[in-house]
Amino acid sequence: MTSEQKLKTILAAGEFVAAPGVFDMFSAMIANELDFKALYMTGYGISASYLGLADAGLVTYTDMVGRATVIAQGTTKPLIADADTGFGGLINLRHTIRGYEAAGVQAIQFEDQEMPKKCGHTPSRRVIPLPEMLKKIEVAVESRRSDDTLIIARTDARTGLGLDEAIRRGQEFLKAGADIIFVESPESEEEFRRIGGEIDGWLLANIVPTGRSPEVLGETLREWGFNIAIYPALGMGVATAALAAGYKYLETQGHTMNLPVPSYSMDQLHKLVGFPDVWDFERRHAVGDAKDE
C-alpha cells in the first residue's frame, strides 16, 4: 500500500508535518488510520521491539530495511525512516539509500556520529569531522534514483561540541545538498528558536520531552521555521506502559476482568489486522467449510 502522496509535495505546499514514531505493524497501522501527514520509523523502536537491544548501533542494514519495507508496504502515509550512520562507509551509504528508497521510504535520515552510533538522547556521543559528513551527503544525494526522495542530514554535535557548532554543521549540510536538516537534542526552547532562525532550509525537530529536549508546541515550531516534528518515543512509551500495567494486573489478580487499562477488543483487533477482508474472500470463494461463528 506504499503511499502515492509525496512528502516533498506536502512540504513544498508549506504544510507542517507532525509524524508519530512507529516501530512495528500494530503501531504503524494504528497511526496510519489517523490524520497524520507522515509516519516516522524510529531506529530506537525497531532496535528494541524487533531485537530487544539498545539503540547503540547494534541493528544492521538488513534489520532496518526489512522493517522499513514491511511498514511502507502496509501503510498509506509517506514514511520517514532512520538509517543511523548509513551502516558503514560511503559504499554502504549508497546501498542504504537505494535500499530504503526501493522499500518505499520517502525521507531517509542519517547522522554524523562516529560508529557505533547511539541514541541521540544519551550521553557520550561523538561526531565525525565535518568534511567526512559533507562527503556522505554528496554520496547520498547522488545515490537516490528519484528527486522525490528526501535526504535528512542529522547532526549530533550539540551535546559534545555546543549549539554554535551544531548550527554551523546544519548550514553546511544544506550547502552540500541535504533536503532537510535535523539538529539533534537542543536543550531549551531558545535553542530550538535559534536553530529555526539561523538555518535557512527545511528543518526537522525531534520531540522527546523526557529526553534532553523540552516539548515545544507544533504551532510554535512552525512559527520558528520548522517544517517537521517527529515524536519517536510516543508510541513506545504508551505501549510499554500499557503492557506493563496489563501484565501486572494479571499477575496480581489472576484474571483480566475489569482491567483498568485501555484495551482493544478482539473485534477491534480483527478489523485492524484485516480479518474482514479474509472473511469476505472466504464467503465469495467458499474456501473450505468456512462458516460464520
N, C-alpha and C positions, 0 to 999 in steps of 0.2 A: 504493500500500500504506500510505498515511498511518496513523499509529498510532491505535488505538482506546483505548489506555491513556492516562490523563491524568497529566501531571507534577504537577499540583496535588493530585491524589488521593494520589500517591506521597509527596509532601512532607507532606501533612496526616496521613498514617499514621505519620510520624516516621522514614521510611526515609532513609538517607544516599545521595546520588546522586553517583557518580563518572562523569563524562562525557568520553570521549575526543574530541579535536579531529578533525573530518573536513573535507576540503577538495575532494574530488572523489568520483565514484561508486565507484572502487576502495576508497578509504579508508572511505567510508560503508557499502558492502556488507560489507566485512570486519568492521568494528566492529559492524554490525547482527547478525551471526551469533553474536556473543559475548554474555555475560550482563551487559550494561550496562543500566541503567535508563533512560538517555537518551543522546543524542548532542549534540555541540556543533559548530555550523558556525562555523569561525573566519574572521573577516574577513581576517586576515593571510594565511591559507592560500588563500582564494579570490582575493585580490588577486595573490598570487604564482603560483598554479597556473593560473589562468584567463587572467590578463593579463600575467604576468611583471613586475609592478610592486610597489614597496614599499607597505606599509600606511601610506600617508600621505594619506588622503582622496582617492585617485585613482579608486577604484572608485565606480560610480554605483548608485543605487537599482535601476535596471534590471539591472545586472550581478548584484547581490546577490539580488534577489528571484527572478531566473531560476534561480540556483544553488539557492536555498532550495526552490523548487518541485520541482526535479528530485530533490534529496536527500530531501525529505519524502515525495514520492510513491514513491520507490524503496526506502524503509526502513519498518520497523515499530515503531521506538522513538520516544518523544517527542523532538522536535527543539528545542533551544535555539539561537538564532541571533543573531549580531552584526549590529546595524543602525547602527553608527558613531554619528553625532550625530543621526540621523534624516533625513540627506540634505537639509538646508535649514532653512527656518523652520517655524513652527507648522503651517501648512497642509501642508507637505511631510511633517512628522512624522505628521500624521493619515493621509496617504496611505500612508506606510510601515507604520504599524501595521496598517491594513486590508489592505494587500497581503501582508505577511508572514503575517497571520492566515489569509487566503484560501489562501496557499501551503501551509498545514499546519503552520506554526511554532507551538509551544505556549508558548514563553517568548522574549520579544523584548527584547534588550539594547540600550540606548543610553546615551550618556555626556555628561558636562558639559564636554567640551573645546570650545575655540574651533575654528571651521572655518578651514582644513582640519585634520582630526584627524591624530594619529599613533599608531603602536603604543604601547601602554601601558608597554612596557619599553624605550623610547627616551627621550633627554633632550629638554628644551626644549618640553614640553607646557604649554599654558596653558588655564585653565578659565574658563568664563563666570561672571558673577555668580550667586550662589545664587538670587535671585528669578527669574531667567530659566530656570534649570533646574527650579525648582518649577512654573513655568507649563508647561513642556514635559511634566512628569509629569502634571499635570492634564489636558492635552490627550490624552496617550497613554491614560490611563485612560478618559477619555470616548470615545475613538475605537474601542476594541475592541468587537466585537459579542458576544463570549462572555465570561462571567466565568471560564471555564476558561483563557483566555489570560492569561498572567502577564507583568507588566511588570517588567523588571530595570533598575534605575537604577544606573548606574556613576559613580563619581567618580574623577577623575584628580588630585585636589588633593594627595595625599600628597607627590608628588615636588617640587612647587613651593611649596606652602603649609604642608606639615607634616601630621603624623598627626592632631593635635587638630582641625584644620580638616576633614580628610577624614572623621573620625568625626562631627563636628557635621553635616556635609552628609548623611552617611548617615542620621542620626537625623531630619533634616528631610525627607529623601526619603520615609521611611516615613510621616511625618505627612501628606505630600502625596498618599499613596495608592499608592506603589510596592509591589509584592508581594515583591520580592527586592532586597537591597542588595548591591552589588559595590564594595568599596573596592579600587581597582587598586594593584598593586605595593607592598604592605607590604615592608619591608626587613629584617625579622628575625622570628623565632618569637614574640618578645614582642609585636611589633606585631600579628601575627595574633591572639594571645591577647587583647590589648586590644580589638580590633575585635569579637571574639566576645563579650566581656564587657560592652561598652558600647552595642552596637546591638541592641535587643530585637526582632528580626524574623528572617525567613528570610534567610540570608547565603550568598553565593557566594564561594569562594576560587579565584583564578586561580593555578595551579601552573605556574611557569615557572622551573625550577631553574637554568638558565643565563642567566636574565634578572636582574631586580632583586630577585626574591623567592627565599627559600630553599624547598626542598621540605619540606613538613610531611606526616606520615602522615595518611591519611584518617581513621583512628580518632581521632587526636589532634585534628584539626579538628572532628570531631563532638563530642568532649568539650568543646571550647572554644566550641561554639554554632553551628558552621557546618552548613549543610544540603546544599550542593552544592560539589563541587570539579571544575573543568574543567581539562583537560590539552591546551590548543590546539596546543602545539608538538610533542607526542609523535609523531604520525603524520608530520608534515612532516620532523622530524629524522631518524627512522629510514628513511623512504622516500628522502630525498635522499642520505643516507649510502650506502644500498644501491645506488642508481643510480650514484653516483659510483664506487663500488668495482667494480661490474659493468662499467661502460663502460671504466674504466681497465684492467681485466683484458683486455678485448677489444682495446683499443688496443695494449697491450704484448705480448700473447701471440698475437694474430691469430686467436684462436678462443675458444670458450666451454666447452671440455671441462674437467672438474674445477674448475669455477667455485667459488672459495672464499667465496661469498656465498649466504645462504639465498635460494631462488628457488622460486616456484610452478611446477609442471609445467603443460603445456598441458591436461592433464585437469583440474587444479585450476582453471585459468583458465576453461575451458569451463563447469565447474559454477558458478563464481562469477557469471558473466555470463548464465547461463540457457540454455545450449545444450541441456541435456537436455529442457527444455520444447519447444524448437524441433523437436528430433528426434522427440519424442513426437507433436507436431502433424503432422509430415510423415508419420509412419507411419500415423496414424489417418485422415488425409485424402488420402494418396497424392499429395502435392504434386509435380508434375513427375515426374522419374525418380529421385527421391531414393533413395539406397541407403546402407546402412552401409558405410563404407570400412574 
